[in-house]
Amino acid sequence: MQSCNKNIQDLIDLAEKLLALSDTGDIDRNDDSCGVLYGIARDMAYKLLAEAEKEKNKHLDTGKWD
């Protein structure tokens, strides 16, 4: 896999881990301010995931993704 594609895939994987951590953290939290923190993390993870998937699809469409 080309390094540019690997980096995109790594970002997708990282965003998915951040989503899982946000879910776990939200379940385990003990106050509202932690809920805000995990909500922000979840929101950022969804944004990163969407942009990374969009870029991956561009690479797939142009034949640049192996």
C-alpha positions in Angstrom: 0.0 0.0 0.0 1.3 3.4 -0.9 2.2 5.6 2.1 -0.4 8.2 1.2 -3.1 5.5 1.3 -1.7 3.9 4.4 -1.9 7.3 6.2 -5.6 7.7 5.2 -6.3 4.2 6.3 -4.5 4.8 9.6 -6.6 7.9 10.1 -9.8 5.9 9.5 -8.7 3.3 12.0 -7.8 6.1 14.5 -11.2 7.8 14.1 -12.9 4.4 14.7 -10.8 3.9 17.9 -11.7 7.4 19.0 -15.4 6.6 18.5 -15.1 3.5 20.6 -13.2 5.4 23.3 -15.9 8.1 23.3 -18.6 5.4 23.8 -16.7 3.7 26.6 -15.8 7.0 28.3 -19.4 8.2 28.2 -20.6 5.0 29.8 -17.9 5.2 32.5 -18.1 8.9 33.2 -19.0 10.3 36.6 -20.0 13.9 35.9 -21.4 16.1 33.1 -18.2 17.7 32.2 -16.7 14.4 31.1 -19.8 13.9 29.0 -19.0 17.2 27.2 -15.4 16.0 26.6 -16.5 12.6 25.2 -19.2 14.4 23.1 -16.5 16.7 21.6 -14.3 13.6 20.9 -17.2 11.8 19.2 -18.0 14.8 17.1 -14.4 15.2 15.9 -14.1 11.5 15.2 -17.1 11.6 13.0 -15.8 14.6 11.1 -12.3 13.0 10.7 -13.9 9.7 9.6 -16.1 11.4 7.0 -13.2 13.4 5.5 -10.9 10.4 5.4 -13.6 8.2 3.8 -14.2 10.9 1.2 -10.5 11.0 0.4 -10.3 7.2 0.2 -13.2 7.2 -2.2 -11.4 9.8 -4.4 -8.4 7.6 -4.5 -10.5 4.5 -5.3 -12.3 6.3 -8.1 -9.1 7.5 -9.7 -7.4 4.1 -9.3 -4.8 5.4 -6.8 -5.9 3.0 -4.0 -4.2 -0.4 -4.1 
